Amino acid sequence: MEAVLRAISDPRRREIIRLVRRRELSAGEIAARFEVSRPAISQHITILREAGVLMRSFVDEFWMDHLDRLKEAAEQEETDARN
């Protein structure tokens, strides 16, 4: 849990999470939305992956990033709140 909290503590990483919340995006698509270098965004993506927040899958010749555990946790929290 500590790794997840550390990973989402950075504002750019939270913005990456918001971007991939709606649909899978490639690292290039994510990087294009920021005014920092592509390697810097790649490092943020790696931190999110290592914490288990983002997962990567191969789709149509591209590696796509998408939410994993964080999305499941948010959905479970929403379900619990309704009950």
PDB file of N, CA, C and O in Angstrom:
ATOM      1  N   MET A   1       0.821  -1.191   0.000  1.00  0.00           N
ATOM      2  CA  MET A   1       0.000   0.000   0.000  1.00  0.00           C
ATOM      3  C   MET A   1       0.869   1.260   0.000  1.00  0.00           C
ATOM      4  O   MET A   1       0.528   2.260  -0.632  1.00  0.00           O
ATOM      5  N   GLU A   2       1.995   1.199   0.718  1.00  0.00           N
ATOM      6  CA  GLU A   2       2.886   2.356   0.774  1.00  0.00           C
ATOM      7  C   GLU A   2       3.410   2.724  -0.611  1.00  0.00           C
ATOM      8  O   GLU A   2       3.517   3.904  -0.945  1.00  0.00           O
ATOM      9  N   ALA A   3       3.736   1.718  -1.412  1.00  0.00           N
ATOM     10  CA  ALA A   3       4.232   1.979  -2.771  1.00  0.00           C
ATOM     11  C   ALA A   3       3.165   2.670  -3.614  1.00  0.00           C
ATOM     12  O   ALA A   3       3.478   3.555  -4.411  1.00  0.00           O
ATOM     13  N   VAL A   4       1.922   2.272  -3.443  1.00  0.00           N
ATOM     14  CA  VAL A   4       0.821   2.895  -4.189  1.00  0.00           C
ATOM     15  C   VAL A   4       0.662   4.351  -3.764  1.00  0.00           C
ATOM     16  O   VAL A   4       0.527   5.236  -4.608  1.00  0.00           O
ATOM     17  N   LEU A   5       0.679   4.596  -2.466  1.00  0.00           N
ATOM     18  CA  LEU A   5       0.528   5.968  -1.978  1.00  0.00           C
ATOM     19  C   LEU A   5       1.680   6.849  -2.444  1.00  0.00           C
ATOM     20  O   LEU A   5       1.470   8.001  -2.823  1.00  0.00           O
ATOM     21  N   ARG A   6       2.885   6.312  -2.417  1.00  0.00           N
ATOM     22  CA  ARG A   6       4.035   7.067  -2.899  1.00  0.00           C
ATOM     23  C   ARG A   6       3.888   7.351  -4.393  1.00  0.00           C
ATOM     24  O   ARG A   6       4.201   8.446  -4.859  1.00  0.00           O
ATOM     25  N   ALA A   7       3.412   6.361  -5.131  1.00  0.00           N
ATOM     26  CA  ALA A   7       3.268   6.514  -6.586  1.00  0.00           C
ATOM     27  C   ALA A   7       2.244   7.582  -6.946  1.00  0.00           C
ATOM     28  O   ALA A   7       2.447   8.338  -7.896  1.00  0.00           O
ATOM     29  N   ILE A   8       1.159   7.653  -6.207  1.00  0.00           N
ATOM     30  CA  ILE A   8       0.105   8.613  -6.555  1.00  0.00           C
ATOM     31  C   ILE A   8       0.288   9.965  -5.870  1.00  0.00           C
ATOM     32  O   ILE A   8      -0.557  10.849  -6.011  1.00  0.00           O
ATOM     33  N   SER A   9       1.383  10.134  -5.131  1.00  0.00           N
ATOM     34  CA  SER A   9       1.617  11.407  -4.442  1.00  0.00           C
ATOM     35  C   SER A   9       2.055  12.519  -5.391  1.00  0.00           C
ATOM     36  O   SER A   9       1.949  13.697  -5.049  1.00  0.00           O
ATOM     37  N   ASP A  10       2.538  12.168  -6.561  1.00  0.00           N
ATOM     38  CA  ASP A  10       3.026  13.159  -7.517  1.00  0.00           C
ATOM     39  C   ASP A  10       1.881  13.653  -8.407  1.00  0.00           C
ATOM     40  O   ASP A  10       1.124  12.840  -8.937  1.00  0.00           O
ATOM     41  N   PRO A  11       1.742  14.971  -8.576  1.00  0.00           N
ATOM     42  CA  PRO A  11       0.646  15.511  -9.399  1.00  0.00           C
ATOM     43  C   PRO A  11       0.651  15.008 -10.846  1.00  0.00           C
ATOM     44  O   PRO A  11      -0.416  14.762 -11.410  1.00  0.00           O
ATOM     45  N   ARG A  12       1.817  14.853 -11.449  1.00  0.00           N
ATOM     46  CA  ARG A  12       1.856  14.358 -12.837  1.00  0.00           C
ATOM     47  C   ARG A  12       1.371  12.916 -12.909  1.00  0.00           C
ATOM     48  O   ARG A  12       0.674  12.538 -13.850  1.00  0.00           O
ATOM     49  N   ARG A  13       1.736  12.122 -11.929  1.00  0.00           N
ATOM     50  CA  ARG A  13       1.276  10.727 -11.940  1.00  0.00           C
ATOM     51  C   ARG A  13      -0.231  10.654 -11.725  1.00  0.00           C
ATOM     52  O   ARG A  13      -0.898   9.798 -12.306  1.00  0.00           O
ATOM     53  N   ARG A  14      -0.772  11.541 -10.898  1.00  0.00           N
ATOM     54  CA  ARG A  14      -2.235  11.566 -10.737  1.00  0.00           C
ATOM     55  C   ARG A  14      -2.909  11.973 -12.041  1.00  0.00           C
ATOM     56  O   ARG A  14      -3.980  11.463 -12.369  1.00  0.00           O
ATOM     57  N   GLU A  15      -2.297  12.879 -12.782  1.00  0.00           N
ATOM     58  CA  GLU A  15      -2.855  13.270 -14.082  1.00  0.00           C
ATOM     59  C   GLU A  15      -2.789  12.102 -15.064  1.00  0.00           C
ATOM     60  O   GLU A  15      -3.718  11.904 -15.847  1.00  0.00           O
ATOM     61  N   ILE A  16      -1.713  11.334 -15.032  1.00  0.00           N
ATOM     62  CA  ILE A  16      -1.613  10.139 -15.882  1.00  0.00           C
ATOM     63  C   ILE A  16      -2.743   9.178 -15.545  1.00  0.00           C
ATOM     64  O   ILE A  16      -3.362   8.608 -16.442  1.00  0.00           O
ATOM     65  N   ILE A  17      -3.012   8.996 -14.265  1.00  0.00           N
ATOM     66  CA  ILE A  17      -4.108   8.116 -13.836  1.00  0.00           C
ATOM     67  C   ILE A  17      -5.432   8.626 -14.393  1.00  0.00           C
ATOM     68  O   ILE A  17      -6.239   7.843 -14.894  1.00  0.00           O
ATOM     69  N   ARG A  18      -5.658   9.935 -14.307  1.00  0.00           N
ATOM     70  CA  ARG A  18      -6.907  10.497 -14.852  1.00  0.00           C
ATOM     71  C   ARG A  18      -7.017  10.238 -16.356  1.00  0.00           C
ATOM     72  O   ARG A  18      -8.101   9.949 -16.862  1.00  0.00           O
ATOM     73  N   LEU A  19      -5.901  10.343 -17.061  1.00  0.00           N
ATOM     74  CA  LEU A  19      -5.925  10.128 -18.514  1.00  0.00           C
ATOM     75  C   LEU A  19      -6.289   8.688 -18.872  1.00  0.00           C
ATOM     76  O   LEU A  19      -7.095   8.454 -19.772  1.00  0.00           O
ATOM     77  N   VAL A  20      -5.700   7.735 -18.174  1.00  0.00           N
ATOM     78  CA  VAL A  20      -5.939   6.332 -18.548  1.00  0.00           C
ATOM     79  C   VAL A  20      -7.166   5.745 -17.858  1.00  0.00           C
ATOM     80  O   VAL A  20      -7.524   4.592 -18.094  1.00  0.00           O
ATOM     81  N   ARG A  21      -7.801   6.530 -17.016  1.00  0.00           N
ATOM     82  CA  ARG A  21      -9.014   6.051 -16.354  1.00  0.00           C
ATOM     83  C   ARG A  21     -10.114   5.767 -17.368  1.00  0.00           C
ATOM     84  O   ARG A  21     -10.886   4.822 -17.202  1.00  0.00           O
ATOM     85  N   ARG A  22     -10.187   6.570 -18.402  1.00  0.00           N
ATOM     86  CA  ARG A  22     -11.262   6.436 -19.388  1.00  0.00           C
ATOM     87  C   ARG A  22     -10.970   5.406 -20.475  1.00  0.00           C
ATOM     88  O   ARG A  22     -11.876   4.723 -20.953  1.00  0.00           O
ATOM     89  N   ARG A  23      -9.677   5.296 -20.869  1.00  0.00           N
ATOM     90  CA  ARG A  23      -9.330   4.322 -21.911  1.00  0.00           C
ATOM     91  C   ARG A  23      -7.837   4.057 -21.886  1.00  0.00           C
ATOM     92  O   ARG A  23      -7.061   4.838 -21.335  1.00  0.00           O
ATOM     93  N   GLU A  24      -7.450   2.954 -22.485  1.00  0.00           N
ATOM     94  CA  GLU A  24      -6.039   2.611 -22.576  1.00  0.00           C
ATOM     95  C   GLU A  24      -5.324   3.602 -23.488  1.00  0.00           C
ATOM     96  O   GLU A  24      -5.864   4.023 -24.511  1.00  0.00           O
ATOM     97  N   LEU A  25      -4.110   3.965 -23.105  1.00  0.00           N
ATOM     98  CA  LEU A  25      -3.295   4.874 -23.904  1.00  0.00           C
ATOM     99  C   LEU A  25      -1.878   4.329 -23.993  1.00  0.00           C
ATOM    100  O   LEU A  25      -1.393   3.683 -23.064  1.00  0.00           O
ATOM    101  N   SER A  26      -1.224   4.590 -25.104  1.00  0.00           N
ATOM    102  CA  SER A  26       0.189   4.229 -25.219  1.00  0.00           C
ATOM    103  C   SER A  26       1.010   5.268 -24.458  1.00  0.00           C
ATOM    104  O   SER A  26       0.522   6.353 -24.143  1.00  0.00           O
ATOM    105  N   ALA A  27       2.256   4.921 -24.170  1.00  0.00           N
ATOM    106  CA  ALA A  27       3.140   5.861 -23.478  1.00  0.00           C
ATOM    107  C   ALA A  27       3.304   7.140 -24.295  1.00  0.00           C
ATOM    108  O   ALA A  27       3.364   8.232 -23.730  1.00  0.00           O
ATOM    109  N   GLY A  28       3.375   7.011 -25.612  1.00  0.00           N
ATOM    110  CA  GLY A  28       3.495   8.184 -26.475  1.00  0.00           C
ATOM    111  C   GLY A  28       2.273   9.080 -26.399  1.00  0.00           C
ATOM    112  O   GLY A  28       2.395  10.305 -26.388  1.00  0.00           O
ATOM    113  N   GLU A  29       1.085   8.469 -26.348  1.00  0.00           N
ATOM    114  CA  GLU A  29      -0.150   9.253 -26.227  1.00  0.00           C
ATOM    115  C   GLU A  29      -0.202   9.978 -24.885  1.00  0.00           C
ATOM    116  O   GLU A  29      -0.655  11.120 -24.800  1.00  0.00           O
ATOM    117  N   ILE A  30       0.264   9.305 -23.848  1.00  0.00           N
ATOM    118  CA  ILE A  30       0.301   9.936 -22.528  1.00  0.00           C
ATOM    119  C   ILE A  30       1.290  11.096 -22.545  1.00  0.00           C
ATOM    120  O   ILE A  30       0.966  12.200 -22.107  1.00  0.00           O
ATOM    121  N   ALA A  31       2.492  10.846 -23.047  1.00  0.00           N
ATOM    122  CA  ALA A  31       3.548  11.868 -23.059  1.00  0.00           C
ATOM    123  C   ALA A  31       3.143  13.096 -23.867  1.00  0.00           C
ATOM    124  O   ALA A  31       3.532  14.214 -23.531  1.00  0.00           O
ATOM    125  N   ALA A  32       2.370  12.897 -24.924  1.00  0.00           N
ATOM    126  CA  ALA A  32       1.955  14.016 -25.778  1.00  0.00           C
ATOM    127  C   ALA A  32       1.079  15.021 -25.032  1.00  0.00           C
ATOM    128  O   ALA A  32       0.930  16.159 -25.476  1.00  0.00           O
ATOM    129  N   ARG A  33       0.510  14.618 -23.924  1.00  0.00           N
ATOM    130  CA  ARG A  33      -0.382  15.499 -23.163  1.00  0.00           C
ATOM    131  C   ARG A  33       0.353  16.365 -22.139  1.00  0.00           C
ATOM    132  O   ARG A  33      -0.265  17.172 -21.445  1.00  0.00           O
ATOM    133  N   PHE A  34       1.667  16.196 -22.046  1.00  0.00           N
ATOM    134  CA  PHE A  34       2.451  16.918 -21.047  1.00  0.00           C
ATOM    135  C   PHE A  34       3.512  17.779 -21.712  1.00  0.00           C
ATOM    136  O   PHE A  34       3.951  17.494 -22.827  1.00  0.00           O
ATOM    137  N   GLU A  35       3.916  18.826 -21.025  1.00  0.00           N
ATOM    138  CA  GLU A  35       4.954  19.716 -21.536  1.00  0.00           C
ATOM    139  C   GLU A  35       6.310  19.405 -20.906  1.00  0.00           C
ATOM    140  O   GLU A  35       7.123  20.306 -20.703  1.00  0.00           O
ATOM    141  N   VAL A  36       6.549  18.150 -20.601  1.00  0.00           N
ATOM    142  CA  VAL A  36       7.852  17.699 -20.106  1.00  0.00           C
ATOM    143  C   VAL A  36       8.354  16.635 -21.067  1.00  0.00           C
ATOM    144  O   VAL A  36       7.617  16.184 -21.944  1.00  0.00           O
ATOM    145  N   SER A  37       9.595  16.237 -20.903  1.00  0.00           N
ATOM    146  CA  SER A  37      10.182  15.284 -21.843  1.00  0.00           C
ATOM    147  C   SER A  37       9.497  13.920 -21.777  1.00  0.00           C
ATOM    148  O   SER A  37       8.939  13.530 -20.752  1.00  0.00           O
ATOM    149  N   ARG A  38       9.558  13.224 -22.884  1.00  0.00           N
ATOM    150  CA  ARG A  38       8.991  11.875 -22.947  1.00  0.00           C
ATOM    151  C   ARG A  38       9.681  10.935 -21.953  1.00  0.00           C
ATOM    152  O   ARG A  38       9.001  10.133 -21.313  1.00  0.00           O
ATOM    153  N   PRO A  39      11.027  11.007 -21.800  1.00  0.00           N
ATOM    154  CA  PRO A  39      11.667  10.157 -20.789  1.00  0.00           C
ATOM    155  C   PRO A  39      11.167  10.439 -19.364  1.00  0.00           C
ATOM    156  O   PRO A  39      11.063   9.521 -18.550  1.00  0.00           O
ATOM    157  N   ALA A  40      10.862  11.693 -19.067  1.00  0.00           N
ATOM    158  CA  ALA A  40      10.338  12.021 -17.736  1.00  0.00           C
ATOM    159  C   ALA A  40       8.979  11.359 -17.522  1.00  0.00           C
ATOM    160  O   ALA A  40       8.722  10.799 -16.456  1.00  0.00           O
ATOM    161  N   ILE A  41       8.117  11.420 -18.520  1.00  0.00           N
ATOM    162  CA  ILE A  41       6.802  10.779 -18.414  1.00  0.00           C
ATOM    163  C   ILE A  41       6.957   9.265 -18.349  1.00  0.00           C
ATOM    164  O   ILE A  41       6.235   8.595 -17.611  1.00  0.00           O
ATOM    165  N   SER A  42       7.890   8.734 -19.112  1.00  0.00           N
ATOM    166  CA  SER A  42       8.153   7.296 -19.072  1.00  0.00           C
ATOM    167  C   SER A  42       8.554   6.856 -17.666  1.00  0.00           C
ATOM    168  O   SER A  42       8.145   5.791 -17.205  1.00  0.00           O
ATOM    169  N   GLN A  43       9.343   7.665 -16.996  1.00  0.00           N
ATOM    170  CA  GLN A  43       9.749   7.348 -15.626  1.00  0.00           C
ATOM    171  C   GLN A  43       8.532   7.349 -14.696  1.00  0.00           C
ATOM    172  O   GLN A  43       8.408   6.473 -13.840  1.00  0.00           O
ATOM    173  N   HIS A  44       7.641   8.320 -14.857  1.00  0.00           N
ATOM    174  CA  HIS A  44       6.420   8.359 -14.046  1.00  0.00           C
ATOM    175  C   HIS A  44       5.563   7.114 -14.311  1.00  0.00           C
ATOM    176  O   HIS A  44       5.022   6.524 -13.375  1.00  0.00           O
ATOM    177  N   ILE A  45       5.440   6.721 -15.565  1.00  0.00           N
ATOM    178  CA  ILE A  45       4.658   5.531 -15.921  1.00  0.00           C
ATOM    179  C   ILE A  45       5.276   4.295 -15.282  1.00  0.00           C
ATOM    180  O   ILE A  45       4.558   3.436 -14.771  1.00  0.00           O
ATOM    181  N   THR A  46       6.597   4.200 -15.307  1.00  0.00           N
ATOM    182  CA  THR A  46       7.290   3.058 -14.703  1.00  0.00           C
ATOM    183  C   THR A  46       7.006   2.985 -13.207  1.00  0.00           C
ATOM    184  O   THR A  46       6.756   1.901 -12.678  1.00  0.00           O
ATOM    185  N   ILE A  47       7.040   4.109 -12.530  1.00  0.00           N
ATOM    186  CA  ILE A  47       6.749   4.133 -11.092  1.00  0.00           C
ATOM    187  C   ILE A  47       5.326   3.647 -10.831  1.00  0.00           C
ATOM    188  O   ILE A  47       5.094   2.877  -9.900  1.00  0.00           O
ATOM    189  N   LEU A  48       4.380   4.091 -11.644  1.00  0.00           N
ATOM    190  CA  LEU A  48       2.990   3.649 -11.484  1.00  0.00           C
ATOM    191  C   LEU A  48       2.848   2.155 -11.762  1.00  0.00           C
ATOM    192  O   LEU A  48       2.091   1.470 -11.075  1.00  0.00           O
ATOM    193  N   ARG A  49       3.560   1.648 -12.751  1.00  0.00           N
ATOM    194  CA  ARG A  49       3.510   0.210 -13.056  1.00  0.00           C
ATOM    195  C   ARG A  49       4.103  -0.605 -11.915  1.00  0.00           C
ATOM    196  O   ARG A  49       3.519  -1.600 -11.486  1.00  0.00           O
ATOM    197  N   GLU A  50       5.271  -0.178 -11.423  1.00  0.00           N
ATOM    198  CA  GLU A  50       5.942  -0.919 -10.352  1.00  0.00           C
ATOM    199  C   GLU A  50       5.116  -0.953  -9.073  1.00  0.00           C
ATOM    200  O   GLU A  50       5.218  -1.901  -8.294  1.00  0.00           O
ATOM    201  N   ALA A  51       4.301   0.072  -8.850  1.00  0.00           N
ATOM    202  CA  ALA A  51       3.421   0.108  -7.683  1.00  0.00           C
ATOM    203  C   ALA A  51       2.148  -0.703  -7.910  1.00  0.00           C
ATOM    204  O   ALA A  51       1.359  -0.893  -6.984  1.00  0.00           O
ATOM    205  N   GLY A  52       1.947  -1.178  -9.133  1.00  0.00           N
ATOM    206  CA  GLY A  52       0.760  -1.961  -9.441  1.00  0.00           C
ATOM    207  C   GLY A  52      -0.454  -1.125  -9.777  1.00  0.00           C
ATOM    208  O   GLY A  52      -1.565  -1.648  -9.859  1.00  0.00           O
ATOM    209  N   VAL A  53      -0.257   0.170  -9.974  1.00  0.00           N
ATOM    210  CA  VAL A  53      -1.376   1.058 -10.301  1.00  0.00           C
ATOM    211  C   VAL A  53      -1.729   0.939 -11.777  1.00  0.00           C
ATOM    212  O   VAL A  53      -2.907   0.876 -12.130  1.00  0.00           O
ATOM    213  N   LEU A  54      -0.726   0.907 -12.636  1.00  0.00           N
ATOM    214  CA  LEU A  54      -0.940   0.743 -14.077  1.00  0.00           C
ATOM    215  C   LEU A  54      -0.503  -0.644 -14.510  1.00  0.00           C
ATOM    216  O   LEU A  54       0.437  -1.219 -13.961  1.00  0.00           O
ATOM    217  N   MET A  55      -1.182  -1.156 -15.477  1.00  0.00           N
ATOM    218  CA  MET A  55      -0.792  -2.411 -16.123  1.00  0.00           C
ATOM    219  C   MET A  55      -0.542  -2.099 -17.586  1.00  0.00           C
ATOM    220  O   MET A  55      -1.031  -1.101 -18.116  1.00  0.00           O
ATOM    221  N   ARG A  56       0.216  -2.955 -18.222  1.00  0.00           N
ATOM    222  CA  ARG A  56       0.549  -2.752 -19.626  1.00  0.00           C
ATOM    223  C   ARG A  56       0.117  -3.982 -20.404  1.00  0.00           C
ATOM    224  O   ARG A  56       0.356  -5.111 -19.973  1.00  0.00           O
ATOM    225  N   SER A  57      -0.513  -3.770 -21.542  1.00  0.00           N
ATOM    226  CA  SER A  57      -0.898  -4.887 -22.403  1.00  0.00           C
ATOM    227  C   SER A  57      -0.599  -4.523 -23.853  1.00  0.00           C
ATOM    228  O   SER A  57      -0.592  -3.350 -24.228  1.00  0.00           O
ATOM    229  N   PHE A  58      -0.355  -5.540 -24.651  1.00  0.00           N
ATOM    230  CA  PHE A  58       0.001  -5.355 -26.055  1.00  0.00           C
ATOM    231  C   PHE A  58      -1.271  -5.384 -26.888  1.00  0.00           C
ATOM    232  O   PHE A  58      -1.988  -6.383 -26.907  1.00  0.00           O
ATOM    233  N   VAL A  59      -1.548  -4.267 -27.583  1.00  0.00           N
ATOM    234  CA  VAL A  59      -2.763  -4.146 -28.382  1.00  0.00           C
ATOM    235  C   VAL A  59      -2.397  -3.561 -29.738  1.00  0.00           C
ATOM    236  O   VAL A  59      -1.868  -2.453 -29.822  1.00  0.00           O
ATOM    237  N   ASP A  60      -2.677  -4.301 -30.787  1.00  0.00           N
ATOM    238  CA  ASP A  60      -2.458  -3.805 -32.153  1.00  0.00           C
ATOM    239  C   ASP A  60      -1.084  -3.154 -32.349  1.00  0.00           C
ATOM    240  O   ASP A  60      -0.992  -2.016 -32.807  1.00  0.00           O
ATOM    241  N   GLU A  61      -0.051  -3.863 -32.010  1.00  0.00           N
ATOM    242  CA  GLU A  61       1.337  -3.429 -32.206  1.00  0.00           C
ATOM    243  C   GLU A  61       1.812  -2.361 -31.230  1.00  0.00           C
ATOM    244  O   GLU A  61       2.918  -1.847 -31.396  1.00  0.00           O
ATOM    245  N   PHE A  62       1.024  -2.006 -30.221  1.00  0.00           N
ATOM    246  CA  PHE A  62       1.428  -0.987 -29.255  1.00  0.00           C
ATOM    247  C   PHE A  62       1.270  -1.525 -27.841  1.00  0.00           C
ATOM    248  O   PHE A  62       0.368  -2.316 -27.563  1.00  0.00           O
ATOM    249  N   TRP A  63       2.151  -1.092 -26.955  1.00  0.00           N
ATOM    250  CA  TRP A  63       1.973  -1.359 -25.536  1.00  0.00           C
ATOM    251  C   TRP A  63       1.050  -0.281 -24.988  1.00  0.00           C
ATOM    252  O   TRP A  63       1.338   0.910 -25.107  1.00  0.00           O
ATOM    253  N   MET A  64      -0.046  -0.694 -24.393  1.00  0.00           N
ATOM    254  CA  MET A  64      -1.035   0.242 -23.876  1.00  0.00           C
ATOM    255  C   MET A  64      -1.044   0.166 -22.351  1.00  0.00           C
ATOM    256  O   MET A  64      -0.907  -0.911 -21.772  1.00  0.00           O
ATOM    257  N   ASP A  65      -1.207   1.315 -21.715  1.00  0.00           N
ATOM    258  CA  ASP A  65      -1.274   1.377 -20.261  1.00  0.00           C
ATOM    259  C   ASP A  65      -2.715   1.558 -19.827  1.00  0.00           C
ATOM    260  O   ASP A  65      -3.484   2.292 -20.449  1.00  0.00           O
ATOM    261  N   HIS A  66      -3.063   0.878 -18.752  1.00  0.00           N
ATOM    262  CA  HIS A  66      -4.415   0.990 -18.221  1.00  0.00           C
ATOM    263  C   HIS A  66      -4.384   0.794 -16.716  1.00  0.00           C
ATOM    264  O   HIS A  66      -3.418   0.258 -16.174  1.00  0.00           O
ATOM    265  N   LEU A  67      -5.433   1.225 -16.046  1.00  0.00           N
ATOM    266  CA  LEU A  67      -5.516   1.083 -14.597  1.00  0.00           C
ATOM    267  C   LEU A  67      -5.779  -0.356 -14.233  1.00  0.00           C
ATOM    268  O   LEU A  67      -6.410  -1.098 -14.986  1.00  0.00           O
ATOM    269  N   ASP A  68      -5.292  -0.743 -13.076  1.00  0.00           N
ATOM    270  CA  ASP A  68      -5.519  -2.103 -12.615  1.00  0.00           C
ATOM    271  C   ASP A  68      -6.050  -2.067 -11.190  1.00  0.00           C
ATOM    272  O   ASP A  68      -7.250  -1.890 -10.980  1.00  0.00           O
ATOM    273  N   ARG A  69      -5.180  -2.230 -10.222  1.00  0.00           N
ATOM    274  CA  ARG A  69      -5.625  -2.328  -8.840  1.00  0.00           C
ATOM    275  C   ARG A  69      -6.344  -1.083  -8.352  1.00  0.00           C
ATOM    276  O   ARG A  69      -7.328  -1.185  -7.620  1.00  0.00           O
ATOM    277  N   LEU A  70      -5.870   0.082  -8.743  1.00  0.00           N
ATOM    278  CA  LEU A  70      -6.497   1.311  -8.277  1.00  0.00           C
ATOM    279  C   LEU A  70      -7.936   1.404  -8.763  1.00  0.00           C
ATOM    280  O   LEU A  70      -8.822   1.821  -8.017  1.00  0.00           O
ATOM    281  N   LYS A  71      -8.168   1.020 -10.001  1.00  0.00           N
ATOM    282  CA  LYS A  71      -9.523   1.048 -10.558  1.00  0.00           C
ATOM    283  C   LYS A  71     -10.412   0.065  -9.808  1.00  0.00           C
ATOM    284  O   LYS A  71     -11.547   0.389  -9.458  1.00  0.00           O
ATOM    285  N   GLU A  72      -9.899  -1.132  -9.564  1.00  0.00           N
ATOM    286  CA  GLU A  72     -10.675  -2.126  -8.828  1.00  0.00           C
ATOM    287  C   GLU A  72     -11.007  -1.629  -7.429  1.00  0.00           C
ATOM    288  O   GLU A  72     -12.129  -1.806  -6.956  1.00  0.00           O
ATOM    289  N   ALA A  73     -10.029  -1.003  -6.759  1.00  0.00           N
ATOM    290  CA  ALA A  73     -10.252  -0.491  -5.408  1.00  0.00           C
ATOM    291  C   ALA A  73     -11.302   0.616  -5.412  1.00  0.00           C
ATOM    292  O   ALA A  73     -12.163   0.656  -4.534  1.00  0.00           O
ATOM    293  N   ALA A  74     -11.236   1.512  -6.391  1.00  0.00           N
ATOM    294  CA  ALA A  74     -12.208   2.603  -6.483  1.00  0.00           C
ATOM    295  C   ALA A  74     -13.608   2.058  -6.747  1.00  0.00           C
ATOM    296  O   ALA A  74     -14.582   2.538  -6.166  1.00  0.00           O
ATOM    297  N   GLU A  75     -13.712   1.062  -7.617  1.00  0.00           N
ATOM    298  CA  GLU A  75     -15.015   0.464  -7.905  1.00  0.00           C
ATOM    299  C   GLU A  75     -15.575  -0.232  -6.669  1.00  0.00           C
ATOM    300  O   GLU A  75     -16.775  -0.155  -6.405  1.00  0.00           O
ATOM    301  N   GLN A  76     -14.712  -0.915  -5.907  1.00  0.00           N
ATOM    302  CA  GLN A  76     -15.163  -1.589  -4.696  1.00  0.00           C
ATOM    303  C   GLN A  76     -15.615  -0.571  -3.656  1.00  0.00           C
ATOM    304  O   GLN A  76     -16.624  -0.777  -2.983  1.00  0.00           O
ATOM    305  N   GLU A  77     -14.877   0.519  -3.523  1.00  0.00           N
ATOM    306  CA  GLU A  77     -15.246   1.568  -2.575  1.00  0.00           C
ATOM    307  C   GLU A  77     -16.599   2.167  -2.941  1.00  0.00           C
ATOM    308  O   GLU A  77     -17.420   2.436  -2.064  1.00  0.00           O
ATOM    309  N   GLU A  78     -16.829   2.376  -4.226  1.00  0.00           N
ATOM    310  CA  GLU A  78     -18.107   2.916  -4.685  1.00  0.00           C
ATOM    311  C   GLU A  78     -19.242   1.945  -4.372  1.00  0.00           C
ATOM    312  O   GLU A  78     -20.312   2.366  -3.931  1.00  0.00           O
ATOM    313  N   THR A  79     -19.020   0.666  -4.594  1.00  0.00           N
ATOM    314  CA  THR A  79     -20.018  -0.357  -4.289  1.00  0.00           C
ATOM    315  C   THR A  79     -20.314  -0.390  -2.795  1.00  0.00           C
ATOM    316  O   THR A  79     -21.473  -0.441  -2.384  1.00  0.00           O
ATOM    317  N   ASP A  80     -19.256  -0.359  -1.983  1.00  0.00           N
ATOM    318  CA  ASP A  80     -19.430  -0.382  -0.529  1.00  0.00           C
ATOM    319  C   ASP A  80     -20.203   0.839  -0.042  1.00  0.00           C
ATOM    320  O   ASP A  80     -21.024   0.731   0.869  1.00  0.00           O
ATOM    321  N   ALA A  81     -19.949   1.993  -0.641  1.00  0.00           N
ATOM    322  CA  ALA A  81     -20.620   3.227  -0.231  1.00  0.00           C
ATOM    323  C   ALA A  81     -22.117   3.166  -0.519  1.00  0.00           C
ATOM    324  O   ALA A  81     -22.922   3.753   0.204  1.00  0.00           O
ATOM    325  N   ARG A  82     -22.479   2.455  -1.576  1.00  0.00           N
ATOM    326  CA  ARG A  82     -23.902   2.340  -1.935  1.00  0.00           C
ATOM    327  C   ARG A  82     -24.647   1.381  -1.020  1.00  0.00           C
ATOM    328  O   ARG A  82     -25.866   1.481  -0.881  1.00  0.00           O
ATOM    329  N   ASN A  83     -23.939   0.465  -0.403  1.00  0.00           N
ATOM    330  CA  ASN A  83     -24.590  -0.554   0.452  1.00  0.00           C
ATOM    331  C   ASN A  83     -24.651  -0.158   1.893  1.00  0.00           C
ATOM    332  O   ASN A  83     -25.167  -0.912   2.718  1.00  0.00           O
TER     333      ASN A  83
END
